[in-house]
């Protein structure tokens, strides 16, 4: 009976490889030991660091770890430019939008025919020298914690025709509300209103 194993001392010949004819491979099963000198096997040839994404190197058998593209199992991190030929979708975008085109900015955005001049910040806010109807957004909920308070103070010039409208985040995101509604209108000079963030997407008027 033959067994697929060798024991003892094996003296290797000068050449250890397949023969000339078909079906003459001489190695099968599991190999153990250092395979550094085995050729035609894909291997990492540069930056073999944990979480580095791999790209193809100079040929089909070389892989390169990319220090500027990392994935830790939950977050994909890119240091550099991102280019896409189709839409990029995300639940929330962070950072500066200064380089984006066709994006409304404070001062030229309109919600329900009301020009939105700014987004409020946590704490005290006011709109000065009101001469027409204006609007402001509540702070972005991604940077807001439960218990945060936002106050808006109306100054001179506020009236029924020159009102201040406080819109919930983005003005059209119906998942964000102020006491169950999408906006609050201030029509009195020197009036004030305070809001408190009570839960995900929900502001209440104090």
Kinemage of the C-alpha trace (Angstrom):
@kinemage 1
@onewidth
@group {chain A} dominant
@subgroup {mainchain}
@vectorlist {calphas} color= white
{ca unk a 1} P 0.000 0.000 0.000
{ca unk a 2} L 1.352 3.431 -0.941
{ca unk a 3} L 1.088 6.563 1.213
{ca unk a 4} L 1.280 10.224 0.161
{ca unk a 5} L 4.168 11.081 2.494
{ca unk a 6} L 7.937 10.995 2.765
{ca unk a 7} L 10.053 10.590 5.861
{ca unk a 8} L 13.730 10.558 6.628
{ca unk a 9} L 16.410 12.365 4.605
{ca unk a 10} L 15.714 13.264 0.990
{ca unk a 11} L 18.623 14.112 -1.317
{ca unk a 12} L 17.391 16.651 -3.862
{ca unk a 13} L 18.542 16.379 -7.477
{ca unk a 14} L 20.003 19.328 -9.369
{ca unk a 15} L 16.643 19.763 -11.129
{ca unk a 16} L 13.364 19.181 -9.307
{ca unk a 17} L 10.423 19.888 -11.633
{ca unk a 18} L 7.900 18.474 -14.086
{ca unk a 19} L 8.903 16.306 -16.959
{ca unk a 20} L 8.549 16.999 -20.650
{ca unk a 21} L 5.236 15.281 -21.303
{ca unk a 22} L 1.685 16.241 -20.345
{ca unk a 23} L 0.382 15.452 -16.875
{ca unk a 24} L 3.830 15.219 -15.330
{ca unk a 25} L 3.522 17.742 -12.479
{ca unk a 26} L 5.238 16.248 -9.485
{ca unk a 27} L 3.952 18.492 -6.647
{ca unk a 28} L 0.471 18.211 -5.140
{ca unk a 29} L -1.255 18.483 -1.795
{ca unk a 30} L -0.158 20.983 0.898
{ca unk a 31} L 3.230 22.720 0.877
{ca unk a 32} L 4.867 23.834 4.114
{ca unk a 33} L 7.781 26.189 4.672
{ca unk a 34} L 9.176 29.363 3.110
{ca unk a 35} L 7.654 30.105 -0.304
{ca unk a 36} L 9.478 33.404 -0.849
{ca unk a 37} L 11.300 32.090 -3.927
{ca unk a 38} L 8.255 30.570 -5.601
{ca unk a 39} L 7.607 32.492 -8.809
{ca unk a 40} L 4.368 33.456 -10.591
{ca unk a 41} L 2.499 33.784 -7.289
{ca unk a 42} L 0.657 37.040 -6.442
{ca unk a 43} L 2.206 38.711 -3.404
{ca unk a 44} L 2.385 42.136 -1.755
{ca unk a 45} L 5.567 43.831 -2.941
{ca unk a 46} L 5.184 47.233 -1.171
{ca unk a 47} L 3.525 48.676 1.971
{ca unk a 48} L 2.147 45.452 3.497
{ca unk a 49} L 0.400 47.374 6.289
{ca unk a 50} L -2.838 46.465 8.069
{ca unk a 51} L -5.979 48.101 6.594
{ca unk a 52} L -4.162 49.314 3.445
{ca unk a 53} L -6.226 48.525 0.353
{ca unk a 54} L -4.428 46.546 -2.347
{ca unk a 55} L -3.974 47.497 -5.991
{ca unk a 56} L -2.218 45.707 -8.865
{ca unk a 57} L 1.474 46.546 -9.149
{ca unk a 58} L 3.813 46.338 -12.137
{ca unk a 59} L 2.410 42.973 -13.260
{ca unk a 60} L -0.342 40.477 -12.513
{ca unk a 61} L 1.664 38.869 -9.721
{ca unk a 62} L 2.443 41.987 -7.697
{ca unk a 63} L 0.141 43.774 -5.259
{ca unk a 64} L 0.775 47.127 -3.568
{ca unk a 65} L -0.657 48.375 -0.281
{ca unk a 66} L -2.103 51.879 -0.696
{ca unk a 67} L -1.415 54.126 2.343
{ca unk a 68} L -3.888 56.732 1.035
{ca unk a 69} L -6.760 54.239 0.759
{ca unk a 70} L -7.611 52.361 3.946
{ca unk a 71} L -10.494 50.231 5.231
{ca unk a 72} L -10.714 49.086 8.854
{ca unk a 73} L -13.852 46.999 8.487
{ca unk a 74} L -16.291 49.866 8.999
{ca unk a 75} L -14.765 53.090 7.616
{ca unk a 76} L -13.230 53.645 4.178
{ca unk a 77} L -10.671 56.485 4.330
{ca unk a 78} L -9.299 58.296 1.287
{ca unk a 79} L -6.464 60.829 1.367
{ca unk a 80} L -6.663 62.563 -2.003
{ca unk a 81} L -9.165 63.292 -4.751
{ca unk a 82} L -12.301 61.278 -5.467
{ca unk a 83} L -13.580 61.177 -9.026
{ca unk a 84} L -16.863 59.605 -10.099
{ca unk a 85} L -18.679 59.366 -13.414
{ca unk a 86} L -22.058 58.709 -11.750
{ca unk a 87} L -23.818 60.042 -8.662
{ca unk a 88} L -22.269 59.761 -5.202
{ca unk a 89} L -24.874 58.989 -2.546
{ca unk a 90} L -24.594 59.326 1.226
{ca unk a 91} L -26.938 59.952 4.138
{ca unk a 92} L -24.874 62.990 5.223
{ca unk a 93} L -22.027 64.939 3.634
{ca unk a 94} L -19.486 66.775 5.809
{ca unk a 95} L -16.933 69.451 5.050
{ca unk a 96} L -16.674 72.473 2.801
{ca unk a 97} L -18.815 72.678 -0.315
{ca unk a 98} L -16.845 75.637 -1.675
{ca unk a 99} L -15.674 73.720 -4.731
{ca unk a 100} L -19.090 72.308 -5.655
{ca unk a 101} L -21.198 73.726 -8.475
{ca unk a 102} L -24.988 74.098 -8.774
{ca unk a 103} L -25.351 74.062 -4.980
{ca unk a 104} L -27.439 76.817 -3.325
{ca unk a 105} L -25.499 78.821 -0.742
{ca unk a 106} L -26.619 81.102 2.072
{ca unk a 107} L -28.045 84.267 0.632
{ca unk a 108} L -29.361 82.823 -2.639
{ca unk a 109} L -31.338 79.792 -1.484
{ca unk a 110} L -35.091 80.079 -1.341
{ca unk a 111} L -37.569 77.936 0.597
{ca unk a 112} L -41.276 78.585 0.045
{ca unk a 113} L -40.325 81.876 -1.663
{ca unk a 114} L -38.390 83.026 1.414
{ca unk a 115} L -34.701 83.832 0.919
{ca unk a 116} L -32.562 81.858 3.376
{ca unk a 117} L -29.736 84.037 4.646
{ca unk a 118} L -27.891 81.681 7.004
{ca unk a 119} L -27.936 78.639 9.243
{ca unk a 120} L -28.197 79.185 12.975
{ca unk a 121} L -25.679 77.951 15.512
{ca unk a 122} L -26.184 76.602 18.983
{ca unk a 123} L -26.694 79.422 21.475
{ca unk a 124} L -27.765 82.987 20.629
{ca unk a 125} L -28.625 84.111 17.076
{ca unk a 126} L -30.166 87.229 15.587
{ca unk a 127} L -30.968 88.763 12.218
{ca unk a 128} L -30.278 92.486 12.028
{ca unk a 129} L -31.633 95.242 9.773
{ca unk a 130} L -34.572 93.238 8.440
{ca unk a 131} L -36.062 94.962 5.386
{ca unk a 132} L -37.722 91.965 3.718
{ca unk a 133} L -38.839 88.480 4.591
{ca unk a 134} L -35.839 86.272 5.404
{ca unk a 135} L -35.293 82.718 6.522
{ca unk a 136} L -32.753 80.778 8.555
{ca unk a 137} L -32.102 77.060 9.007
{ca unk a 138} L -31.842 75.237 12.301
{ca unk a 139} L -28.346 73.803 13.020
{ca unk a 140} L -27.407 70.562 11.287
{ca unk a 141} L -28.595 67.690 13.477
{ca unk a 142} L -25.394 65.716 12.779
{ca unk a 143} L -23.508 68.197 14.973
{ca unk a 144} L -26.285 68.579 17.566
{ca unk a 145} L -26.736 66.768 20.873
{ca unk a 146} L -29.862 66.216 22.945
{ca unk a 147} L -30.301 69.190 25.274
{ca unk a 148} L -28.671 71.750 22.956
{ca unk a 149} L -30.547 75.073 22.914
{ca unk a 150} L -30.827 77.517 20.009
{ca unk a 151} L -32.217 81.047 20.473
{ca unk a 152} L -33.337 83.450 17.760
{ca unk a 153} L -33.778 87.166 18.534
{ca unk a 154} L -35.656 89.474 16.162
{ca unk a 155} L -34.391 93.035 15.823
{ca unk a 156} L -35.936 96.199 14.403
{ca unk a 157} L -37.845 96.033 11.150
{ca unk a 158} L -39.464 92.645 11.737
{ca unk a 159} L -43.157 92.685 10.841
{ca unk a 160} L -45.834 90.629 9.164
{ca unk a 161} L -44.394 91.534 5.756
{ca unk a 162} L -40.750 91.464 6.854
{ca unk a 163} L -40.849 88.274 8.865
{ca unk a 164} L -38.157 85.823 9.965
{ca unk a 165} L -38.902 82.187 9.156
{ca unk a 166} L -36.959 79.513 11.038
{ca unk a 167} L -36.862 76.370 8.909
{ca unk a 168} L -36.081 72.884 10.106
{ca unk a 169} L -32.865 71.418 8.708
{ca unk a 170} L -32.650 71.790 4.903
{ca unk a 171} L -36.196 73.158 4.805
{ca unk a 172} L -37.431 70.114 2.870
{ca unk a 173} L -36.284 67.251 5.072
{ca unk a 174} L -39.598 66.145 6.549
{ca unk a 175} L -37.842 63.838 9.026
{ca unk a 176} L -36.627 66.949 10.876
{ca unk a 177} L -39.303 68.974 12.648
{ca unk a 178} L -39.895 71.844 15.070
{ca unk a 179} L -42.719 70.766 17.366
{ca unk a 180} L -44.046 68.617 14.520
{ca unk a 181} L -43.955 71.346 11.865
{ca unk a 182} L -41.367 72.441 9.306
{ca unk a 183} L -41.028 76.139 10.136
{ca unk a 184} L -41.720 78.858 12.697
{ca unk a 185} L -42.494 82.454 11.632
{ca unk a 186} L -41.493 85.492 13.725
{ca unk a 187} L -43.429 88.709 12.931
{ca unk a 188} L -42.734 90.959 15.932
{ca unk a 189} L -39.888 93.397 16.477
{ca unk a 190} L -37.535 92.311 19.259
{ca unk a 191} L -39.382 89.038 19.703
{ca unk a 192} L -37.461 85.943 20.675
{ca unk a 193} L -37.930 82.201 20.487
{ca unk a 194} L -35.888 79.343 21.937
{ca unk a 195} L -35.625 75.771 20.707
{ca unk a 196} L -34.267 72.657 22.426
{ca unk a 197} L -33.105 69.483 20.699
{ca unk a 198} L -34.923 66.588 22.395
{ca unk a 199} L -34.341 63.547 20.194
{ca unk a 200} L -33.126 62.514 16.778
{ca unk a 201} L -34.648 64.974 14.312
{ca unk a 202} L -36.904 66.697 16.807
{ca unk a 203} L -36.753 70.256 18.116
{ca unk a 204} L -39.230 71.683 20.634
{ca unk a 205} L -40.081 75.314 21.308
{ca unk a 206} L -39.252 76.316 24.875
